[in-house]
Amino acid sequence: MDTQLLDQLHDPNPERRVAAIKRIAQTKDRRYLAALETTYRTDPVAEVREVARKARRYIQRETGQEATTTPPTATAFPDKAIDAVEAAIHRARDDYANGDRAAAIKILGAVLDEHTHLQRRDDIRRLATIITDVSSPDDALRLLLNFDSRAALIQRYGDKRTSSNTQQNLRLIVIAAALMVIGVAALIILLAAQSTLSNIAGFGSGRSEVRTLSTSGTAYHLFVPSGFPTAFGWPVLIAIHDKGQSGADMMMYFEEHARREHIVVIAPTFANIDNVVINESHPAYQAMARDVNDILNEVDSDTNINVNGINIFGPVIYGRGAGGTFAAQYAGSYNFPLAGIAISNGGPRLATPPFISPVEDVIQMLILVGEDSSLRGAAEQYANAASRAGFFPDLHLLPGTAESISDEETQLVIAMVVRAYGLDVDS
């Protein structure tokens, strides 16, 4: 066993603990089971415990033994207290993102008063430097933990929650007048401030943008939610379009849902999607698969998000029509596991399900087909084959032939993403 991995299970940073659990799961080494069981029973963070549970089950299933993990006792983890603390931290981030720095300082300071051990967490240290505008994490935390200095910060930035509408309007008038006087110089300062915000780690734009992959020139649409992610990153949905469509079409269907559920969406445009052949050696398929891999790496490095989210089994891939055919095959050849697969009116053309190891409660599979579609019989056979292979497919019949994406389809896909990442699971 790798002793460094075992040591990382006790790292004060939950992100590093999750990273260690992911690497352990990929080893499929049963010697780690006891350590994963201990992490599941004793880790103070609910998300880390859930990842440890899934990793343990994955190794047991892969090595031929069913999972027998016993749930932790009710007294072992004060989940409600932990959830309340995490909710308060999230609220502080949201307040700062919405421009209410004073409220963020007040909330984070109160949390640290009650839970001083949190100052060792990297995400808390980073948040402290951002909301206090102090570059040193230690200095920022000292300001927040000292009642007088914290009160001075709150007074300096003003408590927007106690401001009247008249005061807010007066501020706007003063700001507008100042901008008129300062003119171009003020605009330059404002642009510089916006640039600074956009470079804060994990600070999404909240709107989609078009990018060009540096390695191949393939265009892709990217949506990153606004505000701060959890310590474990955002869920990621890869949406592959049908022939005659583009990444822009996929983004049009999913952006609003993704904004509401805080999901990253990656929607590439493949000019040769019409020629996709379900054969790993086919040049068209290889080029598309390589582009998806490169896009994931580029997004992960450029935006400081974790494309694996809080789930050790990677992003969710969804494809429609020819895109569904590609998505199903890609799921079988992807170098790392996926959190889920959603295929609509395309993937069922395959004779067998993707050649990946099914994992109960981890790999989500959604098969969508029109109830009047000529592909319905093939979809049902595909779902049956997936069940025999050990998957737990959700076959859903859409109204009519489902030749185009409906709001029901997008909602079903988003709901599957939520399930795949355990976002609706009360740990």
Phi, psi and omega per residue, in radians:
M1 nan 2.682 3.117
D2 -1.522 1.909 -3.097
T3 -1.155 -0.480 3.104
Q4 -1.139 -0.675 3.084
L5 -1.103 -0.725 3.121
L6 -1.110 -0.693 3.119
D7 -1.128 -0.636 -3.106
Q8 -1.204 -0.313 3.063
L9 -1.159 -0.275 3.140
H10 -1.923 0.198 3.128
D11 -1.105 2.434 3.136
P12 -1.128 -0.333 3.133
N13 -1.559 2.035 -3.119
P14 -1.073 -0.505 3.108
E15 -1.085 -0.717 -3.138
R16 -1.233 -0.584 3.086
R17 -1.133 -0.739 3.109
V18 -1.120 -0.727 3.126
A19 -1.054 -0.702 3.116
A20 -1.135 -0.707 3.132
I21 -1.109 -0.698 3.112
K22 -1.054 -0.800 -3.126
R23 -1.146 -0.648 3.095
I24 -1.096 -0.770 -3.141
A25 -1.039 -0.681 -3.109
Q26 -1.196 -0.405 3.111
T27 -1.285 -0.462 -3.079
K28 0.974 0.557 -3.089
D29 -1.662 2.047 -3.077
R30 -1.152 -0.312 -3.129
R31 -1.159 -0.287 3.125
Y32 -1.517 -0.111 -3.011
L33 -1.026 -0.717 -3.119
A34 -1.112 -0.710 3.133
A35 -1.155 -0.685 3.104
L36 -1.157 -0.658 3.092
E37 -1.083 -0.745 3.123
T38 -1.108 -0.743 3.112
T39 -1.088 -0.739 3.128
Y40 -1.075 -0.607 -3.082
R41 -1.491 -0.469 -2.939
T42 -2.085 -0.264 -3.077
D43 -1.145 2.381 -3.087
P44 -1.330 -0.206 -3.083
V45 -1.803 2.181 -3.046
A46 -1.050 -0.717 -3.114
E47 -1.111 -0.672 3.122
V48 -1.138 -0.727 3.119
R49 -1.068 -0.720 -3.126
E50 -1.140 -0.721 3.110
V51 -1.127 -0.705 3.111
A52 -1.100 -0.696 3.117
R53 -1.076 -0.806 -3.114
K54 -1.179 -0.660 3.123
A55 -1.122 -0.729 3.135
R56 -1.112 -0.780 3.125
R57 -1.106 -0.700 -3.140
Y58 -1.052 -0.832 -3.131
I59 -1.110 -0.719 -3.138
Q60 -1.121 -0.735 3.129
R61 -1.169 -0.708 -3.112
E62 -1.196 -0.458 -3.114
T63 -1.804 0.184 2.986
G64 1.551 0.304 3.110
Q65 -2.237 2.278 3.123
E66 -1.178 2.608 3.133
A67 -1.225 2.408 3.111
T68 -2.243 0.450 -3.094
T69 -1.064 2.267 3.105
T70 -1.585 2.274 -3.140
P71 -1.021 2.545 3.107
P72 -1.121 2.682 3.141
T73 -1.213 2.763 -3.085
A74 -1.111 -0.500 -3.099
T75 -1.489 -0.215 -3.076
A76 -1.210 -0.650 -3.088
F77 -2.239 2.064 3.041
P78 -1.350 1.280 -3.003
D79 -0.982 -0.734 -3.099
K80 -1.099 -0.687 3.121
A81 -1.167 -0.745 3.129
I82 -1.094 -0.791 -3.140
D83 -1.079 -0.657 3.138
A84 -1.142 -0.706 3.120
V85 -1.132 -0.817 3.140
E86 -1.099 -0.643 3.104
A87 -1.119 -0.681 3.123
A88 -1.148 -0.721 3.110
I89 -1.103 -0.749 3.114
H90 -1.093 -0.669 3.129
R91 -1.138 -0.664 3.095
A92 -1.087 -0.722 3.107
R93 -1.108 -0.761 3.139
D94 -1.109 -0.717 3.125
D95 -1.057 -0.762 3.123
Y96 -1.123 -0.762 -3.137
A97 -1.061 -0.536 3.133
N98 -1.545 0.119 3.063
G99 1.585 0.070 -3.117
D100 -1.735 1.319 -3.087
R101 -1.104 -0.677 -3.109
A102 -1.081 -0.760 3.127
A103 -1.119 -0.687 3.121
A104 -1.095 -0.734 3.119
I105 -1.115 -0.742 -3.120
K106 -1.097 -0.789 -3.092
I107 -1.203 -0.846 -3.101
L108 -1.136 -0.658 3.090
G109 -1.064 -0.740 3.131
A110 -1.136 -0.681 3.109
V111 -1.102 -0.772 -3.119
L112 -1.199 -0.509 3.073
D113 -1.045 -0.709 -3.082
E114 -1.537 -0.432 -3.041
H115 -2.361 1.254 -3.049
T116 -1.101 -0.433 -3.127
H117 -1.124 -0.338 -3.112
L118 -1.174 -0.313 -3.118
Q119 -1.164 -0.177 3.080
R120 -1.466 -0.259 -3.130
R121 -1.273 2.346 -3.105
D122 -1.080 -0.693 -3.110
D123 -1.182 -0.574 3.097
I124 -1.228 -0.724 3.126
R125 -1.101 -0.711 3.123
R126 -1.163 -0.743 3.128
L127 -1.109 -0.672 3.136
A128 -1.075 -0.737 3.136
T129 -1.160 -0.615 -3.094
I130 -1.235 -0.832 -3.031
I131 -1.337 -0.416 3.107
T132 -1.626 -0.222 -3.088
D133 1.083 0.639 3.095
V134 -2.064 2.227 -2.993
S135 -1.250 -0.534 -3.114
S136 -1.511 2.131 3.119
P137 -1.022 -0.706 -3.132
D138 -1.109 -0.743 3.123
D139 -1.164 -0.703 3.135
A140 -1.096 -0.732 3.140
L141 -1.176 -0.644 3.098
R142 -1.087 -0.681 3.100
L143 -1.115 -0.711 -3.103
L144 -1.266 -0.563 -3.082
L145 -1.455 -0.279 3.102
N146 -1.629 2.155 -3.032
F147 -1.040 -0.783 -3.075
D148 -1.156 -0.797 -3.124
S149 -1.187 -0.600 3.100
R150 -1.153 -0.742 3.114
A151 -1.080 -0.653 3.127
A152 -1.146 -0.685 3.104
L153 -1.121 -0.757 -3.141
I154 -1.088 -0.719 3.127
Q155 -1.166 -0.670 -3.119
R156 -1.095 -0.785 -3.065
Y157 -1.559 -0.215 3.084
G158 1.363 2.372 3.137
D159 -1.602 1.767 -3.075
K160 -1.125 -0.399 -3.091
R161 -1.242 -0.343 3.138
T162 -1.856 0.062 -3.135
S163 -1.412 2.478 3.092
S164 -1.469 2.863 3.110
N165 -1.072 -0.608 3.134
T166 -1.101 -0.766 3.130
Q167 -1.108 -0.701 3.137
Q168 -1.138 -0.746 3.123
N169 -1.110 -0.665 3.117
L170 -1.097 -0.720 3.102
R171 -1.053 -0.742 -3.136
L172 -1.085 -0.696 3.133
I173 -1.125 -0.770 -3.142
V174 -1.105 -0.756 -3.140
I175 -1.102 -0.761 -3.138
A176 -1.078 -0.737 3.131
A177 -1.116 -0.714 -3.142
A178 -1.110 -0.699 3.135
L179 -1.136 -0.652 3.122
M180 -1.126 -0.657 -3.125
V181 -1.294 -0.791 -3.057
I182 -1.321 -0.613 3.055
G183 1.170 -2.220 -3.025
V184 -1.048 -0.651 -3.123
A185 -1.055 -0.709 3.135
A186 -1.131 -0.674 3.130
L187 -1.122 -0.683 3.114
I188 -1.096 -0.756 3.124
I189 -1.098 -0.733 -3.134
L190 -1.097 -0.757 3.123
L191 -1.112 -0.661 3.110
A192 -1.126 -0.695 3.124
A193 -1.133 -0.720 3.119
Q194 -1.116 -0.675 3.114
S195 -1.099 -0.682 3.116
T196 -1.087 -0.772 3.137
L197 -1.082 -0.694 -3.074
S198 -1.197 -0.328 -3.129
N199 -1.631 -0.028 3.098
I200 -1.182 2.302 -3.082
A201 -0.999 2.213 3.077
G202 1.410 0.202 -3.089
F203 -1.720 1.763 -3.053
G204 -1.398 2.868 -3.106
S205 -1.466 -0.443 -3.109
G206 1.329 0.227 3.085
R207 -2.584 2.748 -3.094
S208 -1.413 2.708 3.090
E209 -2.477 2.759 3.121
V210 -1.788 2.287 3.122
R211 -2.167 2.850 3.068
T212 -2.124 2.172 -3.126
L213 -1.165 2.198 -3.041
S214 -1.147 -0.525 -3.044
T215 -1.363 -0.519 -3.053
S216 -2.310 -0.201 -3.092
G217 1.466 0.056 3.113
T218 -1.164 2.317 3.116
A219 -1.498 2.532 3.046
Y220 -2.574 2.567 3.066
H221 -1.622 2.439 -3.109
L222 -2.295 2.288 3.010
F223 -2.119 2.178 3.059
V224 -2.104 2.189 -3.097
P225 -1.030 2.700 3.083
S226 -1.394 2.866 -3.135
G227 1.445 -2.857 -3.083
F228 -1.823 2.468 3.036
P229 -1.352 3.061 2.983
T230 -1.239 3.104 3.115
A231 -1.100 -0.234 -3.054
F232 -1.877 0.120 3.107
G233 1.505 -3.134 3.123
W234 -1.689 2.705 2.940
P235 -1.140 2.681 -3.094
V236 -2.229 2.252 3.075
L237 -2.016 2.149 3.027
I238 -1.717 2.073 -3.073
A239 -1.944 2.064 -3.101
I240 -1.871 2.184 -3.028
H241 -1.393 2.925 3.076
D242 -1.537 3.000 3.077
K243 -1.087 2.518 -3.111
G244 1.429 -0.003 3.120
Q245 -2.100 -3.016 -3.101
S246 -2.611 3.077 3.068
G247 -1.085 -0.530 3.110
A248 -1.090 -0.650 3.112
D249 -1.137 -0.761 3.126
M250 -1.080 -0.743 -3.123
M251 -1.147 -0.630 3.129
M252 -1.057 -0.668 -3.116
Y253 -1.325 -0.590 -2.939
F254 -1.863 -0.274 -2.991
E255 -1.050 -0.803 -3.082
E256 -1.137 -0.716 3.091
H257 -1.107 -0.740 -3.118
A258 -1.141 -0.631 3.112
R259 -1.112 -0.716 -3.103
R260 -1.230 -0.644 -3.067
E261 -1.712 0.013 3.136
H262 1.036 1.035 -3.135
I263 -2.108 2.359 3.015
V264 -1.367 2.326 3.101
V265 -2.079 2.283 3.066
I266 -2.090 2.098 -3.057
A267 -2.280 1.605 3.135
P268 -1.333 2.774 3.044
T269 -1.933 2.101 -3.122
F270 -1.966 1.955 -3.121
A271 -1.157 -0.464 -3.072
N272 -1.785 0.434 -3.115
I273 -1.083 -0.482 3.133
D274 -1.121 -0.450 -3.042
N275 -1.733 0.179 -3.078
V276 -1.079 2.311 -3.140
V277 -2.149 2.321 -3.109
I278 -1.375 1.375 3.139
N279 -2.748 2.036 -3.045
E280 -1.065 -0.383 -3.108
S281 -1.574 -0.107 -3.116
H282 -1.263 2.318 -3.088
P283 -0.994 -0.674 -3.119
A284 -1.121 -0.770 3.126
Y285 -1.155 -0.780 -3.114
Q286 -1.041 -0.721 -3.131
A287 -1.127 -0.734 -3.141
M288 -1.183 -0.762 3.136
A289 -1.099 -0.701 3.119
R290 -1.119 -0.693 3.117
D291 -1.104 -0.753 -3.141
V292 -1.089 -0.756 3.103
N293 -1.056 -0.787 -3.114
D294 -1.158 -0.657 3.122
I295 -1.112 -0.772 3.111
L296 -1.025 -0.778 3.135
N297 -1.136 -0.712 -3.115
E298 -1.158 -0.770 3.138
V299 -1.123 -0.733 -3.120
D300 -1.077 -0.748 -3.082
S301 -1.379 -0.606 -3.050
D302 -1.405 -0.516 -3.025
T303 -1.920 0.030 3.121
N304 1.012 0.598 3.042
I305 -1.908 2.805 3.118
N306 -1.732 1.901 -3.055
V307 -1.154 -0.218 3.094
N308 -1.585 -0.005 3.111
G309 0.927 -2.551 -3.137
I310 -1.621 -0.009 -3.063
N311 -1.808 2.349 -3.077
I312 -1.266 -0.036 -3.048
F313 -1.926 0.523 2.880
G314 1.351 -2.927 -3.099
P315 -1.331 2.993 3.025
V316 -1.765 2.361 3.080
I317 -2.003 2.322 3.133
Y318 -2.240 2.396 3.087
G319 -2.494 2.614 -3.119
R320 -2.139 2.383 -3.141
G321 1.063 -2.187 3.093
A322 -1.054 -0.568 3.084
G323 -1.145 -0.596 3.086
G324 -1.191 -0.654 3.086
T325 -1.088 -0.785 3.094
F326 -1.102 -0.784 -3.076
A327 -1.049 -0.718 -3.124
A328 -1.120 -0.737 3.136
Q329 -1.257 -0.675 3.133
Y330 -1.060 -0.657 3.132
A331 -1.056 -0.522 -3.132
G332 -1.457 -0.286 -3.082
S333 -2.052 0.004 -3.132
Y334 -1.095 2.400 -3.054
N335 -1.167 -0.433 3.136
F336 -2.183 2.693 -3.108
P337 -1.108 2.783 3.104
L338 -1.915 2.697 3.072
A339 -1.355 -0.491 -3.114
G340 -2.978 2.838 3.129
I341 -2.315 2.262 3.052
A342 -2.235 2.154 -3.116
I343 -2.238 2.436 -3.066
S344 -2.348 2.091 3.062
N345 0.885 0.720 3.131
G346 -2.808 -0.972 -3.117
G347 -0.995 -0.606 -3.124
P348 -1.050 -0.201 3.082
R349 -1.167 -0.322 3.101
L350 -1.213 2.560 3.131
A351 -1.343 -0.546 -3.095
T352 -2.337 2.766 3.111
P353 -1.177 2.956 3.114
P354 -1.003 2.540 -3.099
F355 -1.522 1.194 3.046
I356 -2.240 2.744 -3.082
S357 -1.317 2.090 3.112
P358 -1.233 2.455 3.124
V359 -2.292 2.091 -3.113
E360 -1.029 2.377 3.099
D361 1.173 0.145 -3.125
V362 -2.119 -1.066 -3.138
I363 -1.420 1.952 3.087
Q364 -1.570 2.427 3.099
M365 -2.309 2.126 3.133
L366 -2.084 2.169 3.119
I367 -2.032 2.086 -3.104
L368 -1.997 2.385 3.116
V369 -2.739 2.575 3.110
G370 -1.208 2.439 -3.112
E371 -1.142 -0.414 3.095
D372 -1.829 0.180 -3.094
S373 -1.335 2.579 3.075
S374 -1.175 -0.242 -3.135
L375 -1.580 0.004 -3.049
R376 -1.044 -0.809 -3.138
G377 -1.055 -0.744 3.127
A378 -1.134 -0.651 3.137
A379 -1.139 -0.712 3.128
E380 -1.148 -0.711 3.086
Q381 -1.112 -0.696 3.135
Y382 -1.100 -0.755 3.126
A383 -1.116 -0.704 3.110
N384 -1.120 -0.728 3.114
A385 -1.116 -0.670 3.115
A386 -1.125 -0.691 3.112
S387 -1.107 -0.760 3.134
R388 -1.125 -0.507 3.142
A389 -1.391 -0.127 3.093
G390 1.885 0.017 3.085
F391 -1.418 3.009 3.074
F392 -2.208 1.234 -3.028
P393 -1.244 2.546 3.042
D394 -1.887 1.771 3.128
L395 -1.547 2.102 -3.090
H396 -2.153 2.202 3.119
L397 -1.579 2.194 3.118
L398 -1.664 2.711 -3.134
P399 -1.072 2.513 3.057
G400 1.158 -2.521 -3.129
T401 -1.633 -0.201 3.108
A402 0.955 0.793 3.137
E403 -1.263 -0.411 3.114
S404 -2.202 2.823 -3.101
I405 -1.250 2.296 3.086
S406 -1.870 2.898 3.091
D407 -1.119 -0.564 3.101
E408 -1.082 -0.712 -3.139
E409 -1.125 -0.805 -3.137
T410 -1.096 -0.675 3.129
Q411 -1.150 -0.668 3.109
L412 -1.144 -0.699 3.130
V413 -1.155 -0.798 3.129
I414 -1.074 -0.716 3.119
A415 -1.088 -0.647 3.108
M416 -1.170 -0.664 3.082
V417 -1.071 -0.769 3.133
V418 -1.042 -0.773 3.121
R419 -1.144 -0.733 -3.064
A420 -1.070 -0.579 -3.121
Y421 -1.687 0.109 3.092
G422 1.177 0.388 -3.070
L423 -1.248 -0.355 3.117
D424 -1.855 0.272 3.131
V425 -1.682 2.199 3.098
D426 -1.491 1.674 -3.079
S427 -1.187 nan nan
